[in-house]
Amino acid sequence: MMEITFHGIIEKSDGQYTAICIELDIATEGGTLEEAKYNLKEAVEGYLESVTKDNEVDDFIPRPVPDKVIEEYYQRFKSLLSSSAPSEFYEFSEKACAKS
């Protein structure tokens, strides 16, 4: 069984939460913060199971988010911090397992 700790960034926009896994460049959405976290964990676990089954772990883990995407998130977060608007960004880390 493969296990990794992954880090996510979640942004709320237009009532929808978008979650992205930094280490694997996987993104999902949810109607709530908890749903977005859950969906991202499910997507990460599905990805881990796929690359483990196909014996491609060394080729596809990690597969980080491009620096440009991280910079865009950072700039939007920085803009929110300097405004009076409430934060719409969240970060978290969680363990995910590939079941063999």
Secondary structure, DSSP 8 states (H G I E B T S, - for coil): -EEEEEEEEEEEETTEEEEEETTTTEEEEESSHHHHHHHHHHHHHHHHHHHHHTT-HHHHSS----HHHHHHHHHHHHHHHHSSS---EEEEEEEEEE--
